[in-house]
Amino acid sequence: MANVAIEHAQDTMKKTEAALERNLATIRAGRANAGLLSHISVEYYGAPTPLPQMAAITIPEPRVLQVNPYDKSSLKDIENALLVSDLGINPMNDGTVIRLVVPQLTTESRRDLTKQVGKHAEEAKIAVRNIRRDAIDDIKKQQKAGDINEDDQHRLEKEAQKVTDAATKRIDEIAAAKEKDIMEG
């Protein structure tokens, strides 16, 4: 039963890492990436609908995203959603598709984006530390309840720390890869 706390912590930490990767995918790195549009929601027949469900998103050139709506009548709604989004890219509507030209990043904007990456990574590390704390609390409760002995408690707490260290290392690797992508983009 004690191992359940570690397994749960490990699973939750993996989900935290995946969430970090999804968050970082929305940060533009100077070249087109369909992940930039994954968080855009379009008002479609009165309901907010994720843009990727409404249109094919392609990359015809390294710095161009092309949005081809499945329903051409939604073109204006998609354009409006892109205009009010936090992308900072003006959509170009030619009547059938919308093109987004991802601007070259300046040195200053690259630094700002790497700061955002660092902020997201730090939030993920805080989440991982909170997961570790919950796992250790669970292990202590098991020891108090007599489910495990004191030696098992110490061993499991060390294992919780190892799992935490591994997750923190992966978070650093994910963030470093994104920062490299931004600086080279």
Rosetta blueprint (number, residue, H / E / L):
1 M L
2 A H
3 N H
4 V H
5 A H
6 I H
7 E H
8 H H
9 A H
10 Q H
11 D H
12 T H
13 M H
14 K H
15 K H
16 T H
17 E H
18 A H
19 A H
20 L H
21 E H
22 R H
23 N H
24 L H
25 A H
26 T L
27 I L
28 R L
29 A L
30 G L
31 R L
32 A L
33 N L
34 A H
35 G H
36 L H
37 L H
38 S L
39 H L
40 I L
41 S E
42 V E
43 E E
44 Y E
45 Y L
46 G L
47 A E
48 P E
49 T E
50 P E
51 L H
52 P H
53 Q H
54 M H
55 A E
56 A E
57 I E
58 T E
59 I E
60 P E
61 E E
62 P L
63 R L
64 V E
65 L E
66 Q E
67 V E
68 N E
69 P E
70 Y L
71 D L
72 K H
73 S H
74 S H
75 L H
76 K H
77 D H
78 I H
79 E H
80 N H
81 A H
82 L H
83 L H
84 V H
85 S L
86 D L
87 L L
88 G L
89 I L
90 N L
91 P E
92 M E
93 N E
94 D L
95 G L
96 T L
97 V L
98 I E
99 R E
100 L E
101 V E
102 V L
103 P L
104 Q L
105 L L
106 T L
107 T H
108 E H
109 S H
110 R H
111 R H
112 D H
113 L H
114 T H
115 K H
116 Q H
117 V H
118 G H
119 K H
120 H H
121 A H
122 E H
123 E H
124 A H
125 K H
126 I H
127 A H
128 V H
129 R H
130 N H
131 I H
132 R H
133 R H
134 D H
135 A H
136 I H
137 D H
138 D H
139 I H
140 K H
141 K H
142 Q H
143 Q H
144 K H
145 A L
146 G L
147 D L
148 I L
149 N L
150 E H
151 D H
152 D H
153 Q H
154 H H
155 R H
156 L H
157 E H
158 K H
159 E H
160 A H
161 Q H
162 K H
163 V H
164 T H
165 D H
166 A H
167 A H
168 T H
169 K H
170 R H
171 I H
172 D H
173 E H
174 I H
175 A H
176 A H
177 A H
178 K H
179 E H
180 K H
181 D H
182 I H
183 M H
184 E H
185 G L
